[in-house]
Amino acid sequence: MTTVQQVITLMEQLAPRSYAESWDNVGLMVGDRNAMVTGVLTTLDVKEETISYAIEHDCNLIISHHPLIFKGLKQLSCDTAQGRMIHKLIQHKIAVYSAHTNLDIAPGGLNDMLAERLGLIDVKGFIKTGEDALYKITTFVPENAADAVRHAMGSAGAGKIGNYEHCSFSIHGEGRFIGNEDSNPVIGEAGALTVATEVQVNAVVDGTHLSQVVEAMKEAHPYEEVAYEVVSLSEPKCSIQYLGRIGHLPNALNLDTFREWVQEALPEANIRFAGVAPQEIQSIALCSGAGAEFIKDAAHLHVDAYITGDVKYHDAQLAKELGLLVVDAGHFGTESIVARGLCDYLLSKDVPVPVKAFTEQNDFFFL
């Protein structure tokens, strides 16, 4: 059986809440974190049709990108659409968890999903948003349990170095101990000197994941008393978080071919172009959702094109003045991929309940 909290833990391994912008509202919006999950539904937005779909398919946990509750509630009434939805969710015991800007920023999150969908290579961060101190955690474990402890630490967020996960370094040696009369040793007997073949397991972890890695390590460790140490690293000093991504297309494209490339990658997008188009397009900056505020940043990096959504009239004027090609693929067009992306992530974590993606159609057409 899986609880709501266990699924939340998996989500926060992908997108820690500490990554979210200060103005954002992320986390459990509605529901009981101790409830048993019958099914999970991933979605961009929580709407009435989303809730109806969840009820029909026995999904009592909805994971959304856009927060169900964004600003403080002053009243909860069925006279409003939001009130009706929250009432229906409570009535059917459906929990809602939202990961918004923390998912935009997180490695493997929405902006990386968008970069992958567009086929970008050599992908790096775009706008720096924060940084975490890095630590080295070391523990000493019997040889036959070392793999289980490494796996638990890695699954909780330790050992992430660049594009690699579950990184660790091990040293084999001997552990010596004498348990007192109140001890219950896994190896040897109380009162006698025990010499055990042990493995020293070392892994790096950022401050966001440190506490959950320690807890996972202790839970997987067979010893009654777990010996471990945590050391703050001077180099590298931190892991840096970024909003948006920068990368390259495998080949340079002309404007018409580039338009077709973007439309094929984002079939739900209503694409508009603004600014100045170069003869060839290969270097790309992107920011899912509403990223027009970063047009100047993209221009300063001298990329060939900047892909985002919600570009307004004066944003388009600015792009032209800066000589930058801006692709407005829409807020929905750049973020609708999140439902499928989150579904695939949870399936990769072997969540033992059905996981479905609510793939909605863009019903916001402006004439």
PyMOL commands that set and color helices and strands:
alter all, ss='L'
color gray80, all
select helices_A, chain A and resi 4-14+17-19+48-56+81-91+101-105+110-117+143-155+210-220+255-265+292-300+313-322+331-335+338-348
alter helices_A, ss='H'
color red, helices_A
select strands_A, chain A and resi 27-30+40-43+61-64+95-98+121-142+169-178+193-206+228-232+238-253+272-275+281-290+305-309+325-328+355-357
alter strands_A, ss='S'
color yellow, strands_A
deselect
rebuild
show_as cartoon
